[in-house]
């Protein structure tokens, strides 16, 4: 019964995100005033996103980032790298675009992966709830960051994330262990709850929850399969009911990129889940790690050299 409720919440999250995004996109496009940070009004930002170079880039990024997300790599790191390297999304809008645009694909993932293993429902629900609380607290802060702060935050976040993903790929640290537990109690449950609260908060600055959550799950002696419903459920609900609405309300997202992420990302999720769930992605993951490290330092370079300039 609990799994049916969680799946129903995924559907509600998708509908809520689409409705809020459509309403805010219409509102932004109707507002003639230029955004003080971005230097464009809503209609100009919309037209910028529809330029063929930007539109094609965000469609491709949306599909492949969420394709790999379904395989456990995560979508935030490759998406951030893609946005930066193609210059398709303004740096200041990257955190919001990640959290708003990837909500639909991640909710689809969670819907598909709930029931992947018979994980203890108390552990799963607590981890999901605290991740939402963490994101709700931090999203309100990040949505007020200027471009320079966003760049520094993305550098730190991507550097840490790339390092954790590399550890996962090499099977070192907590990733070198394999437990059998399907649930946690006592001090281990407290650690999982506190950890997921922090990971949920970090999602607001563009640090994906997948790799850190998987590392924590394994370090606490849980079955590796538990990482999928835990990390996908946490991301889905914190984005749908925490980060997403916050960034949408603040207008801190790229509207065109968010729609392409939502549509093509959902397609990428389905393709990965249906056809290639067992493919070997070790080499590809290492390539992505290198790209993310490079992107992290590009954000640092721009923070130092350009400051808050576009």
N, C-alpha and C positions, 0 to 999 in steps of 0.2 A: 504493500500500500504506500509506504513512504517513497519508494522509487517512482511510483506514478505521480505523486505530488511534486517531486523534484522535476520530473519531465514536463509536467503541466506548467511549472514556474519558468522553465526554459521557453516555452511557447509564449507565455505572458511577457517575458523579458524581450523577446523578439518584437512582439507587437508594440510594446511600450516604446522601445528604442526607435522603431520605424515612425510611429506617430509623432513622438517628440522631435525627431530629426526633420521630418517633413514640415512640421509647424514652424520650427525655428529657421529652417532654410528659407521658407516663404517670408518670414518676418525680416530676416537679414537682407534679403534681396529687395524688399520694399523700403528699407531704411537708406535714405540718400547720404547720410552722414558717414564720413570716412572714419575708420577705426584708428585711434590715436597711435597704437602700436604697429599695426600692419600697414597703414597708409592707404588703404583701399576701403571702399564701401562694399556692402554685401553683393551687389550686382557685379561690380568689377572683380571681386574675388571669385564669383561664380564663373564669369567669362574666362578668367585666368585659368581656372581648373579645366575648362572645356577646350582650351588650346590643344590641338592634336598631340603635341609632344607630351604635355602633362597628362592628358586623358589616357593615352596609350600606356604611359609609364605606370599610373596608379592602377589601371586595370590588371596589368601584368603582375605588379607587386601584390595586389590583393589576392590574386589566384595562387601564386606560388608561395607567398608567405604563409597563407592559411593551409595550403596543401602540406607544407612541411610542419606546420603547427600540429596537424593531426597525427603526424608521425613522431611527435615529442620534441622537436627542435625548438618550437616556440615561434610566434609570429612577430613579436615586438622588435627583436633584434634585426632580422632581415628587412622588416618594413622600414625601420628607422634608417638603416643603411641605404635602402632603395630610395627613400625620399630625399636623403642628403645627396647621394651621388647623381640623381637625375634632376635635382633642384625642383621637384614637382610640388613640394609642400613647404611653405615658410617655416623656418625653424621654430618660431614661437607657437605654431599650431600643431607641431608634431605630437606632443603628449596627448592633447585632446583628440586629434585625428586617430591615434592608435586606440584610445579607449572607447571612442564612439564608433569608429568605422569597423572595428573587429568584434563588436558586441554580437551581431547577428551570426557570423561564422562560429564564434566560440560557444554560443548558446546551442547551435546545431551540433557541435562536437559533444557538449555535455549531454544533450538529449540522446545521442548515439551511444555514449560511453557509460551512462548510469546503468549499473547492472553488469558492467564488464567483469567485475569480481564481486563476491558477496561481502563487501566491506561493512564493518560495524557502523550502523546508522548514526549512533550518537557521535562517534568520532568524526564521521563525514559531515554531519550537520553543524557541529561546533566549529570545525575548520572553515566551513563555508560562511557561517554567520560572522565570525571575527574578521575574515578577509574583507567582507562588505563594510564593516565598521571602520577598519583601517583605511580603506579606500575613501570612504565618505569624509573622514577627517582630513586626509591629505589632499584630496582633489580640490577642496575649497582653497587651500594654500597655493597649490601649483597653478590653478587657473588665473591667479593674480601675478604670476611671475612675468618679468619682462624678458625680452629675447636673450639677454646676456645670462640671466639666471637659468633659463631653460637650457642654454648651450652647456653651461657648466654641469647642470644636473644630468643631462644626457651623456656627457663624457663620463662622469663617475658611474652612472647606471650601466651604460653599455660596456665599460671596461670590466666592471664586476660580473656582469651577465656573461660576457664572452669567456671570462675565466672559469665560471661555474660550468658553462656548456662544454668547454674544453675538458674539464675534469670528468664530466659525464661521459664524453666520447672516449676518453682514455681509461675510464673505469678506475679512477684513483679516488682517494678519500672515501666519503660515504658511499660513492658509487661502486666501490669495490666489494660491497657487502650485499647480502641477500637474506632477508628475514622471511618469516612465515606468518607473522601476526596480521590479522585482518582488522584489529581495533586496538585502541590504547586506553589505559586507565592510569590513575595516579599522576605521578610527576611527569611521566612521558606524555600524557594527554595535555597537561599544563604547558609543556614545552611546545607541543604541536599547535596549541591554541595561540600562544604568544608569538610563535614563529609565523603563523599564517596571518596574524594581525599586522605584523611588520611587512610581510611580503605584499599584503593587500595595499598597504600605504605606499610602498615603493612602486606599485603599478602606476600610480598617478604621475610619476616622472618618466615613465617609459621603460621601467625595469620589469620584464616579464616574470610572472610568478612560476612558470612551469619548472625550470631547472632548479631554482632554490627549493621549491616545494618537494620535488622528487628527491633531492639530496636529503632533506629533513626526514621524509618518510622512510627512506632507506636507513639513515643513521639511527632512527628510533626502532629499527628491527621489524618494520612492516614489510609485507609482501610487495614487490615492485608493482604489481598490477593495481594496488590501491592508489598509486600515484595518479593514475589516469582519471578516475572519478573525482579524487580530491582536488587535483590541480585544475581540471577542466570545469568542475562544478564551482570552485572558488572564483575562477576568472569570469565565468559566465554571469554569475549573480552579482559579483562586485562591479562588473562593467554595466550590466543591465539596470541595477538598482542603486548603484553608488556613483562610480566615476562618470558613466555615460550621461545621466541626467544633470550632473554638476557641470560638466564641460559644455553640454548643450545649452544649459541655462545661461552660462557665461558667454556663449557665442565663440568659445575658443576651440574651433575645429574648422577644418577645410571641408566645405559642404560637398563638393564634387568628389574629392578623394574618399570621403566617408561613404558615399553611395557606391562608388566602385569597389571599395573594400568590402562592403556589406554584400553586394551582389556576386562579384567574382570570387570573393573569399568563401562564400557559402558553397559555390560550385567546386572550388578547390578542396574544401573539406569533404564533400561527398565523393569526389573522385578518389582522394587518398583513402578514405574509409572503405570504399567499395572495391577498388581494384588493386591497390598496391600497398596494403597495410603491412606487408612483410618484407618490403624491399630493403636492401642494404644501403644505409645512408651514411656510413662512417666517414667516407672520403668527402662527401658533400658537406657534412657537418664541419669538418676541419676547414674547408674552403670558406664556409659562412663565418666561422670564428675569426679567420684572418680578416675578412671584409669588415666585420663588426669592430675589431680592434682598430683598423684604419679609420672607420667612420667615427669612432670615439675620439680619436685624436684630431679629426677634422673639425668636430664640434669644439674641442678645446682650442684649436688654432683660431677659429672664428670668434670664440669668446674673448680671447686675449687680443687679437688683432682688430676685430670689428666691434667688439663690445655689444651694444644694443642695436647696431645698424643692421639693416636688412641685407 
